[in-house]
């Protein structure tokens, strides 16, 4: 079993989990093709992590199966936006840790 971990990625973990659940249990080659045509920022980031996990396994993408794709919440960058009458409203910029595990057939 090989794995790849991307930490502190500037993508929402809630939105990334939707993509991660879709590719669990898929063949790695099929998952990369599906992620390529998914119009989502998280899909491009997860595709890079899947490709890295396949490279770490030393096998071909057609021979690997994604056993686990997990997205954990990272630290939240807290910013403020100036608003009317001297007020400030908070802006949350979430980060995520993405872990992909692949296993050869």
Gaussian input, Z-matrix of N, CA and C with variables (Angstrom, degrees):
# hf/3-21g

backbone

0 1
 N
 C     1     B1
 C     2     B2     1     A1
 N     3     B3     2     A2     1     D1
 C     4     B4     3     A3     2     D2
 C     5     B5     4     A4     3     D3
 N     6     B6     5     A5     4     D4
 C     7     B7     6     A6     5     D5
 C     8     B8     7     A7     6     D6
 N     9     B9     8     A8     7     D7
 C    10    B10     9     A9     8     D8
 C    11    B11    10    A10     9     D9
 N    12    B12    11    A11    10    D10
 C    13    B13    12    A12    11    D11
 C    14    B14    13    A13    12    D12
 N    15    B15    14    A14    13    D13
 C    16    B16    15    A15    14    D14
 C    17    B17    16    A16    15    D15
 N    18    B18    17    A17    16    D16
 C    19    B19    18    A18    17    D17
 C    20    B20    19    A19    18    D18
 N    21    B21    20    A20    19    D19
 C    22    B22    21    A21    20    D20
 C    23    B23    22    A22    21    D21
 N    24    B24    23    A23    22    D22
 C    25    B25    24    A24    23    D23
 C    26    B26    25    A25    24    D24
 N    27    B27    26    A26    25    D25
 C    28    B28    27    A27    26    D26
 C    29    B29    28    A28    27    D27
 N    30    B30    29    A29    28    D28
 C    31    B31    30    A30    29    D29
 C    32    B32    31    A31    30    D30
 N    33    B33    32    A32    31    D31
 C    34    B34    33    A33    32    D32
 C    35    B35    34    A34    33    D33
 N    36    B36    35    A35    34    D34
 C    37    B37    36    A36    35    D35
 C    38    B38    37    A37    36    D36
 N    39    B39    38    A38    37    D37
 C    40    B40    39    A39    38    D38
 C    41    B41    40    A40    39    D39
 N    42    B42    41    A41    40    D40
 C    43    B43    42    A42    41    D41
 C    44    B44    43    A43    42    D42
 N    45    B45    44    A44    43    D43
 C    46    B46    45    A45    44    D44
 C    47    B47    46    A46    45    D45
 N    48    B48    47    A47    46    D46
 C    49    B49    48    A48    47    D47
 C    50    B50    49    A49    48    D48
 N    51    B51    50    A50    49    D49
 C    52    B52    51    A51    50    D50
 C    53    B53    52    A52    51    D51
 N    54    B54    53    A53    52    D52
 C    55    B55    54    A54    53    D53
 C    56    B56    55    A55    54    D54
 N    57    B57    56    A56    55    D55
 C    58    B58    57    A57    56    D56
 C    59    B59    58    A58    57    D57
 N    60    B60    59    A59    58    D58
 C    61    B61    60    A60    59    D59
 C    62    B62    61    A61    60    D60
 N    63    B63    62    A62    61    D61
 C    64    B64    63    A63    62    D62
 C    65    B65    64    A64    63    D63
 N    66    B66    65    A65    64    D64
 C    67    B67    66    A66    65    D65
 C    68    B68    67    A67    66    D66
 N    69    B69    68    A68    67    D67
 C    70    B70    69    A69    68    D68
 C    71    B71    70    A70    69    D69
 N    72    B72    71    A71    70    D70
 C    73    B73    72    A72    71    D71
 C    74    B74    73    A73    72    D72
 N    75    B75    74    A74    73    D73
 C    76    B76    75    A75    74    D74
 C    77    B77    76    A76    75    D75
 N    78    B78    77    A77    76    D76
 C    79    B79    78    A78    77    D77
 C    80    B80    79    A79    78    D78
 N    81    B81    80    A80    79    D79
 C    82    B82    81    A81    80    D80
 C    83    B83    82    A82    81    D81
 N    84    B84    83    A83    82    D82
 C    85    B85    84    A84    83    D83
 C    86    B86    85    A85    84    D84
 N    87    B87    86    A86    85    D85
 C    88    B88    87    A87    86    D86
 C    89    B89    88    A88    87    D87
 N    90    B90    89    A89    88    D88
 C    91    B91    90    A90    89    D89
 C    92    B92    91    A91    90    D90
 N    93    B93    92    A92    91    D91
 C    94    B94    93    A93    92    D92
 C    95    B95    94    A94    93    D93
 N    96    B96    95    A95    94    D94
 C    97    B97    96    A96    95    D95
 C    98    B98    97    A97    96    D96
 N    99    B99    98    A98    97    D97
 C   100   B100    99    A99    98    D98
 C   101   B101   100   A100    99    D99
 N   102   B102   101   A101   100   D100
 C   103   B103   102   A102   101   D101
 C   104   B104   103   A103   102   D102
 N   105   B105   104   A104   103   D103
 C   106   B106   105   A105   104   D104
 C   107   B107   106   A106   105   D105
 N   108   B108   107   A107   106   D106
 C   109   B109   108   A108   107   D107
 C   110   B110   109   A109   108   D108
 N   111   B111   110   A110   109   D109
 C   112   B112   111   A111   110   D110
 C   113   B113   112   A112   111   D111
 N   114   B114   113   A113   112   D112
 C   115   B115   114   A114   113   D113
 C   116   B116   115   A115   114   D114
 N   117   B117   116   A116   115   D115
 C   118   B118   117   A117   116   D116
 C   119   B119   118   A118   117   D117
 N   120   B120   119   A119   118   D118
 C   121   B121   120   A120   119   D119
 C   122   B122   121   A121   120   D120
 N   123   B123   122   A122   121   D121
 C   124   B124   123   A123   122   D122
 C   125   B125   124   A124   123   D123
 N   126   B126   125   A125   124   D124
 C   127   B127   126   A126   125   D125
 C   128   B128   127   A127   126   D126
 N   129   B129   128   A128   127   D127
 C   130   B130   129   A129   128   D128
 C   131   B131   130   A130   129   D129
 N   132   B132   131   A131   130   D130
 C   133   B133   132   A132   131   D131
 C   134   B134   133   A133   132   D132
 N   135   B135   134   A134   133   D133
 C   136   B136   135   A135   134   D134
 C   137   B137   136   A136   135   D135
 N   138   B138   137   A137   136   D136
 C   139   B139   138   A138   137   D137
 C   140   B140   139   A139   138   D138
 N   141   B141   140   A140   139   D139
 C   142   B142   141   A141   140   D140
 C   143   B143   142   A142   141   D141
 N   144   B144   143   A143   142   D142
 C   145   B145   144   A144   143   D143
 C   146   B146   145   A145   144   D144
 N   147   B147   146   A146   145   D145
 C   148   B148   147   A147   146   D146
 C   149   B149   148   A148   147   D147
 N   150   B150   149   A149   148   D148
 C   151   B151   150   A150   149   D149
 C   152   B152   151   A151   150   D150
 N   153   B153   152   A152   151   D151
 C   154   B154   153   A153   152   D152
 C   155   B155   154   A154   153   D153
 N   156   B156   155   A155   154   D154
 C   157   B157   156   A156   155   D155
 C   158   B158   157   A157   156   D156
 N   159   B159   158   A158   157   D157
 C   160   B160   159   A159   158   D158
 C   161   B161   160   A160   159   D159
 N   162   B162   161   A161   160   D160
 C   163   B163   162   A162   161   D161
 C   164   B164   163   A163   162   D162
 N   165   B165   164   A164   163   D163
 C   166   B166   165   A165   164   D164
 C   167   B167   166   A166   165   D165
 N   168   B168   167   A167   166   D166
 C   169   B169   168   A168   167   D167
 C   170   B170   169   A169   168   D168
 N   171   B171   170   A170   169   D169
 C   172   B172   171   A171   170   D170
 C   173   B173   172   A172   171   D171
 N   174   B174   173   A173   172   D172
 C   175   B175   174   A174   173   D173
 C   176   B176   175   A175   174   D174
 N   177   B177   176   A176   175   D175
 C   178   B178   177   A177   176   D176
 C   179   B179   178   A178   177   D177
 N   180   B180   179   A179   178   D178
 C   181   B181   180   A180   179   D179
 C   182   B182   181   A181   180   D180
 N   183   B183   182   A182   181   D181
 C   184   B184   183   A183   182   D182
 C   185   B185   184   A184   183   D183
 N   186   B186   185   A185   184   D184
 C   187   B187   186   A186   185   D185
 C   188   B188   187   A187   186   D186
 N   189   B189   188   A188   187   D187
 C   190   B190   189   A189   188   D188
 C   191   B191   190   A190   189   D189
 N   192   B192   191   A191   190   D190
 C   193   B193   192   A192   191   D191
 C   194   B194   193   A193   192   D192
 N   195   B195   194   A194   193   D193
 C   196   B196   195   A195   194   D194
 C   197   B197   196   A196   195   D195
 N   198   B198   197   A197   196   D196
 C   199   B199   198   A198   197   D197
 C   200   B200   199   A199   198   D198
 N   201   B201   200   A200   199   D199
 C   202   B202   201   A201   200   D200
 C   203   B203   202   A202   201   D201
 N   204   B204   203   A203   202   D202
 C   205   B205   204   A204   203   D203
 C   206   B206   205   A205   204   D204
 N   207   B207   206   A206   205   D205
 C   208   B208   207   A207   206   D206
 C   209   B209   208   A208   207   D207
 N   210   B210   209   A209   208   D208
 C   211   B211   210   A210   209   D209
 C   212   B212   211   A211   210   D210
 N   213   B213   212   A212   211   D211
 C   214   B214   213   A213   212   D212
 C   215   B215   214   A214   213   D213
 N   216   B216   215   A215   214   D214
 C   217   B217   216   A216   215   D215
 C   218   B218   217   A217   216   D216
 N   219   B219   218   A218   217   D217
 C   220   B220   219   A219   218   D218
 C   221   B221   220   A220   219   D219
 N   222   B222   221   A221   220   D220
 C   223   B223   222   A222   221   D221
 C   224   B224   223   A223   222   D222
 N   225   B225   224   A224   223   D223
 C   226   B226   225   A225   224   D224
 C   227   B227   226   A226   225   D225
 N   228   B228   227   A227   226   D226
 C   229   B229   228   A228   227   D227
 C   230   B230   229   A229   228   D228
 N   231   B231   230   A230   229   D229
 C   232   B232   231   A231   230   D230
 C   233   B233   232   A232   231   D231
 N   234   B234   233   A233   232   D232
 C   235   B235   234   A234   233   D233
 C   236   B236   235   A235   234   D234
 N   237   B237   236   A236   235   D235
 C   238   B238   237   A237   236   D236
 C   239   B239   238   A238   237   D237
 N   240   B240   239   A239   238   D238
 C   241   B241   240   A240   239   D239
 C   242   B242   241   A241   240   D240
 N   243   B243   242   A242   241   D241
 C   244   B244   243   A243   242   D242
 C   245   B245   244   A244   243   D243
 N   246   B246   245   A245   244   D244
 C   247   B247   246   A246   245   D245
 C   248   B248   247   A247   246   D246
 N   249   B249   248   A248   247   D247
 C   250   B250   249   A249   248   D248
 C   251   B251   250   A250   249   D249
 N   252   B252   251   A251   250   D250
 C   253   B253   252   A252   251   D251
 C   254   B254   253   A253   252   D252
 N   255   B255   254   A254   253   D253
 C   256   B256   255   A255   254   D254
 C   257   B257   256   A256   255   D255
 N   258   B258   257   A257   256   D256
 C   259   B259   258   A258   257   D257
 C   260   B260   259   A259   258   D258
 N   261   B261   260   A260   259   D259
 C   262   B262   261   A261   260   D260
 C   263   B263   262   A262   261   D261
 N   264   B264   263   A263   262   D262
 C   265   B265   264   A264   263   D263
 C   266   B266   265   A265   264   D264
 N   267   B267   266   A266   265   D265
 C   268   B268   267   A267   266   D266
 C   269   B269   268   A268   267   D267
 N   270   B270   269   A269   268   D268
 C   271   B271   270   A270   269   D269
 C   272   B272   271   A271   270   D270
 N   273   B273   272   A272   271   D271
 C   274   B274   273   A273   272   D272
 C   275   B275   274   A274   273   D273
 N   276   B276   275   A275   274   D274
 C   277   B277   276   A276   275   D275
 C   278   B278   277   A277   276   D276
 N   279   B279   278   A278   277   D277
 C   280   B280   279   A279   278   D278
 C   281   B281   280   A280   279   D279
 N   282   B282   281   A281   280   D280
 C   283   B283   282   A282   281   D281
 C   284   B284   283   A283   282   D282
 N   285   B285   284   A284   283   D283
 C   286   B286   285   A285   284   D284
 C   287   B287   286   A286   285   D285
 N   288   B288   287   A287   286   D286
 C   289   B289   288   A288   287   D287
 C   290   B290   289   A289   288   D288
 N   291   B291   290   A290   289   D289
 C   292   B292   291   A291   290   D290
 C   293   B293   292   A292   291   D291
 N   294   B294   293   A293   292   D292
 C   295   B295   294   A294   293   D293
 C   296   B296   295   A295   294   D294
 N   297   B297   296   A296   295   D295
 C   298   B298   297   A297   296   D296
 C   299   B299   298   A298   297   D297
 N   300   B300   299   A299   298   D298
 C   301   B301   300   A300   299   D299
 C   302   B302   301   A301   300   D300
 N   303   B303   302   A302   301   D301
 C   304   B304   303   A303   302   D302
 C   305   B305   304   A304   303   D303
 N   306   B306   305   A305   304   D304
 C   307   B307   306   A306   305   D305
 C   308   B308   307   A307   306   D306
 N   309   B309   308   A308   307   D307
 C   310   B310   309   A309   308   D308
 C   311   B311   310   A310   309   D309
 N   312   B312   311   A311   310   D310
 C   313   B313   312   A312   311   D311
 C   314   B314   313   A313   312   D312

   B1=1.4400
   B2=1.5311
   B3=1.3171
   B4=1.4603
   B5=1.5142
   B6=1.3290
   B7=1.4575
   B8=1.5098
   B9=1.3134
   B10=1.4593
   B11=1.5211
   B12=1.3305
   B13=1.4608
   B14=1.5162
   B15=1.3205
   B16=1.4533
   B17=1.5182
   B18=1.3331
   B19=1.4657
   B20=1.5190
   B21=1.3047
   B22=1.4757
   B23=1.5248
   B24=1.3152
   B25=1.4558
   B26=1.5297
   B27=1.3328
   B28=1.4664
   B29=1.5310
   B30=1.3108
   B31=1.4565
   B32=1.5314
   B33=1.3111
   B34=1.4548
   B35=1.5272
   B36=1.3392
   B37=1.4635
   B38=1.5273
   B39=1.3288
   B40=1.4606
   B41=1.5315
   B42=1.3339
   B43=1.4610
   B44=1.5275
   B45=1.3224
   B46=1.4676
   B47=1.5221
   B48=1.3317
   B49=1.4634
   B50=1.5249
   B51=1.3318
   B52=1.4637
   B53=1.5258
   B54=1.3195
   B55=1.4604
   B56=1.5253
   B57=1.3266
   B58=1.4638
   B59=1.5226
   B60=1.3258
   B61=1.4619
   B62=1.5229
   B63=1.3288
   B64=1.4593
   B65=1.5283
   B66=1.3277
   B67=1.4627
   B68=1.5245
   B69=1.3195
   B70=1.4649
   B71=1.5213
   B72=1.3107
   B73=1.4562
   B74=1.5124
   B75=1.3238
   B76=1.4619
   B77=1.5194
   B78=1.3145
   B79=1.4572
   B80=1.5323
   B81=1.3113
   B82=1.4663
   B83=1.5192
   B84=1.3225
   B85=1.4535
   B86=1.5305
   B87=1.3266
   B88=1.4629
   B89=1.5284
   B90=1.3182
   B91=1.4617
   B92=1.5269
   B93=1.3311
   B94=1.4653
   B95=1.5237
   B96=1.3289
   B97=1.4649
   B98=1.5335
   B99=1.3312
   B100=1.4640
   B101=1.5257
   B102=1.3286
   B103=1.4683
   B104=1.5243
   B105=1.3235
   B106=1.4601
   B107=1.5323
   B108=1.3329
   B109=1.4570
   B110=1.5264
   B111=1.3103
   B112=1.4598
   B113=1.5226
   B114=1.3410
   B115=1.4689
   B116=1.5313
   B117=1.3147
   B118=1.4546
   B119=1.5275
   B120=1.3183
   B121=1.4706
   B122=1.5197
   B123=1.3338
   B124=1.4647
   B125=1.5219
   B126=1.3341
   B127=1.4672
   B128=1.5134
   B129=1.3223
   B130=1.4683
   B131=1.5229
   B132=1.3228
   B133=1.4696
   B134=1.5223
   B135=1.3357
   B136=1.4682
   B137=1.5234
   B138=1.3303
   B139=1.4662
   B140=1.5240
   B141=1.3199
   B142=1.4637
   B143=1.5185
   B144=1.3429
   B145=1.4608
   B146=1.5291
   B147=1.3289
   B148=1.4747
   B149=1.5265
   B150=1.3289
   B151=1.4656
   B152=1.5239
   B153=1.3186
   B154=1.4677
   B155=1.5240
   B156=1.3232
   B157=1.4691
   B158=1.5230
   B159=1.3273
   B160=1.4730
   B161=1.5278
   B162=1.3235
   B163=1.4639
   B164=1.5281
   B165=1.3301
   B166=1.4615
   B167=1.5259
   B168=1.3396
   B169=1.4612
   B170=1.5250
   B171=1.3340
   B172=1.4547
   B173=1.5122
   B174=1.3195
   B175=1.4572
   B176=1.5165
   B177=1.3165
   B178=1.4600
   B179=1.5344
   B180=1.3366
   B181=1.4656
   B182=1.5221
   B183=1.3263
   B184=1.4663
   B185=1.5263
   B186=1.3375
   B187=1.4625
   B188=1.5268
   B189=1.3237
   B190=1.4653
   B191=1.5160
   B192=1.3284
   B193=1.4574
   B194=1.5285
   B195=1.3210
   B196=1.4652
   B197=1.5187
   B198=1.3312
   B199=1.4602
   B200=1.5189
   B201=1.3322
   B202=1.4577
   B203=1.5189
   B204=1.3143
   B205=1.4605
   B206=1.5210
   B207=1.3126
   B208=1.4652
   B209=1.5180
   B210=1.3214
   B211=1.4622
   B212=1.5229
   B213=1.3187
   B214=1.4604
   B215=1.5203
   B216=1.3140
   B217=1.4618
   B218=1.5209
   B219=1.3152
   B220=1.4579
   B221=1.5187
   B222=1.3118
   B223=1.4581
   B224=1.5265
   B225=1.3157
   B226=1.4596
   B227=1.5244
   B228=1.3390
   B229=1.4567
   B230=1.5201
   B231=1.3141
   B232=1.4600
   B233=1.5205
   B234=1.3278
   B235=1.4574
   B236=1.5223
   B237=1.3386
   B238=1.4595
   B239=1.5181
   B240=1.3346
   B241=1.4627
   B242=1.5278
   B243=1.3400
   B244=1.4616
   B245=1.5270
   B246=1.3113
   B247=1.4599
   B248=1.5301
   B249=1.2939
   B250=1.4608
   B251=1.5393
   B252=1.3062
   B253=1.4707
   B254=1.5270
   B255=1.3107
   B256=1.4639
   B257=1.5057
   B258=1.3154
   B259=1.4642
   B260=1.5313
   B261=1.3038
   B262=1.4626
   B263=1.5186
   B264=1.3321
   B265=1.4524
   B266=1.5258
   B267=1.3353
   B268=1.4728
   B269=1.5255
   B270=1.3267
   B271=1.4594
   B272=1.5191
   B273=1.3384
   B274=1.4646
   B275=1.5122
   B276=1.3212
   B277=1.4629
   B278=1.5289
   B279=1.3379
   B280=1.4577
   B281=1.5262
   B282=1.3227
   B283=1.4576
   B284=1.5294
   B285=1.3190
   B286=1.4584
   B287=1.5270
   B288=1.3226
   B289=1.4613
   B290=1.5328
   B291=1.3276
   B292=1.4657
   B293=1.5299
   B294=1.3425
   B295=1.4659
   B296=1.5224
   B297=1.3357
   B298=1.4694
   B299=1.5204
   B300=1.3432
   B301=1.4582
   B302=1.5337
   B303=1.3237
   B304=1.4663
   B305=1.5211
   B306=1.3219
   B307=1.4635
   B308=1.5198
   B309=1.3103
   B310=1.4613
   B311=1.5104
   B312=1.3337
   B313=1.4695
   B314=1.4659
   A1=108.58
   A2=115.49
   A3=121.28
   A4=108.50
   A5=115.45
   A6=119.41
   A7=111.37
   A8=114.62
   A9=121.99
   A10=107.39
   A11=115.41
   A12=121.21
   A13=109.31
   A14=116.32
   A15=122.60
   A16=107.14
   A17=116.14
   A18=119.95
   A19=110.46
   A20=115.12
   A21=124.56
   A22=112.27
   A23=116.92
   A24=120.64
   A25=109.03
   A26=116.46
   A27=120.61
   A28=110.58
   A29=114.77
   A30=121.78
   A31=106.86
   A32=116.74
   A33=120.73
   A34=110.69
   A35=118.07
   A36=119.10
   A37=112.53
   A38=117.99
   A39=120.67
   A40=110.07
   A41=116.64
   A42=120.26
   A43=111.34
   A44=116.72
   A45=120.49
   A46=111.62
   A47=117.30
   A48=120.07
   A49=111.63
   A50=117.19
   A51=119.89
   A52=110.70
   A53=116.48
   A54=121.22
   A55=110.46
   A56=116.62
   A57=120.74
   A58=111.70
   A59=117.45
   A60=120.48
   A61=111.93
   A62=116.43
   A63=119.79
   A64=112.74
   A65=117.01
   A66=119.36
   A67=113.64
   A68=118.71
   A69=119.91
   A70=110.17
   A71=115.86
   A72=121.17
   A73=114.48
   A74=117.53
   A75=120.82
   A76=110.78
   A77=114.99
   A78=121.47
   A79=106.56
   A80=118.28
   A81=121.71
   A82=111.98
   A83=117.15
   A84=120.49
   A85=111.04
   A86=116.53
   A87=121.13
   A88=111.09
   A89=116.48
   A90=120.60
   A91=110.78
   A92=117.06
   A93=120.07
   A94=111.40
   A95=116.85
   A96=120.23
   A97=110.27
   A98=116.23
   A99=119.70
   A100=111.16
   A101=116.78
   A102=120.37
   A103=111.66
   A104=116.63
   A105=120.30
   A106=111.25
   A107=116.89
   A108=121.27
   A109=113.33
   A110=117.43
   A111=120.86
   A112=108.63
   A113=118.53
   A114=120.96
   A115=111.59
   A116=115.86
   A117=120.57
   A118=108.09
   A119=116.57
   A120=120.41
   A121=110.61
   A122=116.45
   A123=120.76
   A124=111.73
   A125=117.80
   A126=120.69
   A127=111.31
   A128=117.39
   A129=120.26
   A130=110.98
   A131=116.62
   A132=120.86
   A133=110.26
   A134=117.42
   A135=120.78
   A136=110.37
   A137=117.71
   A138=120.46
   A139=111.07
   A140=117.16
   A141=120.31
   A142=111.39
   A143=116.94
   A144=120.30
   A145=110.46
   A146=117.20
   A147=120.68
   A148=109.90
   A149=116.61
   A150=120.03
   A151=111.18
   A152=116.76
   A153=120.75
   A154=111.24
   A155=116.88
   A156=120.34
   A157=110.86
   A158=117.16
   A159=120.71
   A160=109.80
   A161=117.26
   A162=120.53
   A163=111.29
   A164=116.70
   A165=120.26
   A166=111.76
   A167=116.96
   A168=119.38
   A169=111.74
   A170=116.59
   A171=120.35
   A172=113.94
   A173=117.49
   A174=121.56
   A175=109.98
   A176=115.24
   A177=120.84
   A178=109.15
   A179=116.74
   A180=120.93
   A181=111.80
   A182=117.09
   A183=119.43
   A184=112.02
   A185=117.11
   A186=121.14
   A187=112.78
   A188=118.27
   A189=121.38
   A190=111.31
   A191=114.64
   A192=122.49
   A193=107.83
   A194=116.82
   A195=121.07
   A196=107.75
   A197=115.99
   A198=120.06
   A199=112.03
   A200=116.66
   A201=119.84
   A202=109.32
   A203=115.83
   A204=122.35
   A205=105.85
   A206=115.98
   A207=121.35
   A208=109.94
   A209=116.35
   A210=122.08
   A211=107.74
   A212=116.06
   A213=122.02
   A214=109.52
   A215=115.60
   A216=120.38
   A217=110.02
   A218=115.60
   A219=121.78
   A220=109.12
   A221=117.35
   A222=119.68
   A223=111.40
   A224=115.58
   A225=121.44
   A226=108.42
   A227=116.19
   A228=120.93
   A229=107.65
   A230=117.09
   A231=121.16
   A232=109.62
   A233=114.94
   A234=121.99
   A235=108.78
   A236=116.59
   A237=120.98
   A238=109.68
   A239=114.82
   A240=122.36
   A241=108.10
   A242=118.01
   A243=119.25
   A244=110.99
   A245=115.78
   A246=121.91
   A247=109.42
   A248=114.92
   A249=121.02
   A250=111.44
   A251=115.70
   A252=125.01
   A253=111.67
   A254=117.01
   A255=121.14
   A256=115.38
   A257=117.62
   A258=119.69
   A259=110.35
   A260=115.38
   A261=121.52
   A262=108.46
   A263=116.35
   A264=121.36
   A265=108.98
   A266=116.12
   A267=118.96
   A268=112.31
   A269=115.20
   A270=123.57
   A271=106.59
   A272=115.99
   A273=121.26
   A274=108.59
   A275=116.85
   A276=121.97
   A277=107.32
   A278=116.97
   A279=119.67
   A280=112.63
   A281=115.47
   A282=122.37
   A283=108.32
   A284=116.13
   A285=120.85
   A286=110.63
   A287=114.83
   A288=122.58
   A289=106.61
   A290=117.06
   A291=122.04
   A292=108.80
   A293=116.07
   A294=122.84
   A295=108.78
   A296=116.16
   A297=121.54
   A298=108.21
   A299=115.96
   A300=121.67
   A301=108.24
   A302=115.41
   A303=120.92
   A304=109.24
   A305=114.49
   A306=120.24
   A307=108.50
   A308=115.66
   A309=120.38
   A310=111.38
   A311=115.76
   A312=119.87
   A313=110.73
   D1=132.11
   D2=178.45
   D3=-118.55
   D4=154.33
   D5=-178.19
   D6=-142.12
   D7=159.66
   D8=175.72
   D9=-139.51
   D10=141.32
   D11=-176.35
   D12=-131.29
   D13=127.30
   D14=174.77
   D15=-114.82
   D16=121.16
   D17=-177.21
   D18=-109.18
   D19=150.78
   D20=174.57
   D21=60.15
   D22=40.43
   D23=177.14
   D24=-79.24
   D25=135.77
   D26=-176.64
   D27=-84.02
   D28=69.64
   D29=178.21
   D30=-144.78
   D31=148.42
   D32=-178.27
   D33=-69.13
   D34=128.34
   D35=-179.94
   D36=-67.45
   D37=-29.59
   D38=-179.87
   D39=-66.75
   D40=-43.90
   D41=179.28
   D42=-72.05
   D43=-32.01
   D44=-179.37
   D45=-70.60
   D46=-32.83
   D47=-178.84
   D48=-64.43
   D49=-30.68
   D50=177.50
   D51=-61.43
   D52=-41.35
   D53=178.89
   D54=-72.36
   D55=-40.55
   D56=-176.85
   D57=-63.80
   D58=-36.30
   D59=179.91
   D60=-68.21
   D61=-29.67
   D62=-178.99
   D63=-68.17
   D64=-34.45
   D65=-172.76
   D66=-95.84
   D67=-4.25
   D68=178.69
   D69=-64.78
   D70=132.15
   D71=179.36
   D72=84.36
   D73=-4.63
   D74=-179.73
   D75=-83.17
   D76=159.48
   D77=169.56
   D78=-65.63
   D79=141.58
   D80=-175.53
   D81=-63.37
   D82=-36.90
   D83=-179.91
   D84=-66.73
   D85=-43.25
   D86=177.35
   D87=-65.35
   D88=-37.91
   D89=-179.79
   D90=-65.45
   D91=-40.83
   D92=178.95
   D93=-64.50
   D94=-37.91
   D95=178.13
   D96=-68.17
   D97=-42.05
   D98=179.63
   D99=-65.17
   D100=-39.58
   D101=-179.56
   D102=-69.89
   D103=-30.44
   D104=-179.58
   D105=-63.05
   D106=-34.30
   D107=-176.84
   D108=-101.45
   D109=10.99
   D110=176.21
   D111=-90.98
   D112=120.70
   D113=-175.79
   D114=-82.14
   D115=72.44
   D116=-176.35
   D117=-147.58
   D118=141.93
   D119=178.22
   D120=-62.33
   D121=-40.52
   D122=-178.43
   D123=-65.28
   D124=-31.12
   D125=-178.44
   D126=-64.48
   D127=-39.91
   D128=179.38
   D129=-67.18
   D130=-38.79
   D131=179.99
   D132=-68.68
   D133=-44.13
   D134=-179.66
   D135=-66.76
   D136=-33.18
   D137=177.93
   D138=-62.41
   D139=-39.25
   D140=177.96
   D141=-65.41
   D142=-37.94
   D143=179.90
   D144=-70.22
   D145=-38.36
   D146=176.96
   D147=-63.56
   D148=-43.71
   D149=178.60
   D150=-62.39
   D151=-37.16
   D152=178.08
   D153=-67.48
   D154=-40.51
   D155=178.95
   D156=-65.35
   D157=-38.85
   D158=177.55
   D159=-65.45
   D160=-41.12
   D161=177.94
   D162=-64.96
   D163=-36.24
   D164=178.47
   D165=-67.99
   D166=-27.90
   D167=-179.24
   D168=-74.62
   D169=-24.41
   D170=-179.50
   D171=79.81
   D172=8.25
   D173=179.52
   D174=-111.73
   D175=173.30
   D176=177.86
   D177=-77.31
   D178=153.21
   D179=-178.02
   D180=-64.45
   D181=-28.95
   D182=-179.72
   D183=-72.78
   D184=-17.72
   D185=-178.90
   D186=-96.38
   D187=-2.37
   D188=-175.92
   D189=-106.53
   D190=146.94
   D191=175.79
   D192=-121.95
   D193=136.81
   D194=179.25
   D195=-80.50
   D196=109.12
   D197=-179.15
   D198=-84.15
   D199=-32.60
   D200=-177.87
   D201=-149.40
   D202=135.96
   D203=173.58
   D204=-136.38
   D205=106.74
   D206=-172.32
   D207=-118.92
   D208=138.22
   D209=177.15
   D210=-122.77
   D211=114.46
   D212=178.30
   D213=-105.78
   D214=152.47
   D215=179.38
   D216=-76.91
   D217=136.27
   D218=175.14
   D219=-101.30
   D220=-167.74
   D221=178.13
   D222=-69.11
   D223=152.23
   D224=-179.11
   D225=-102.24
   D226=126.22
   D227=175.57
   D228=-81.43
   D229=121.98
   D230=-175.73
   D231=-103.56
   D232=123.02
   D233=-179.82
   D234=-126.70
   D235=168.27
   D236=178.26
   D237=-128.44
   D238=142.71
   D239=177.62
   D240=-112.86
   D241=123.92
   D242=177.53
   D243=-65.46
   D244=136.70
   D245=-179.92
   D246=-124.89
   D247=-175.00
   D248=-174.90
   D249=-65.61
   D250=152.25
   D251=175.71
   D252=59.59
   D253=35.94
   D254=173.22
   D255=74.76
   D256=13.31
   D257=-179.59
   D258=-90.57
   D259=166.31
   D260=176.83
   D261=-134.45
   D262=133.53
   D263=178.20
   D264=-110.06
   D265=140.19
   D266=-177.29
   D267=-74.17
   D268=147.54
   D269=172.41
   D270=-123.38
   D271=128.74
   D272=179.18
   D273=-105.24
   D274=123.71
   D275=177.26
   D276=-112.21
   D277=95.50
   D278=-174.70
   D279=-74.75
   D280=154.54
   D281=173.18
   D282=-123.48
   D283=163.54
   D284=-176.68
   D285=-140.29
   D286=151.52
   D287=171.98
   D288=-110.44
   D289=122.47
   D290=-175.14
   D291=-112.27
   D292=123.57
   D293=-179.76
   D294=-120.10
   D295=126.47
   D296=177.74
   D297=-124.18
   D298=130.36
   D299=176.88
   D300=-119.07
   D301=131.20
   D302=177.96
   D303=-122.26
   D304=154.88
   D305=179.57
   D306=-138.26
   D307=138.48
   D308=177.90
   D309=-73.03
   D310=156.24
   D311=-178.21
   D312=-69.26

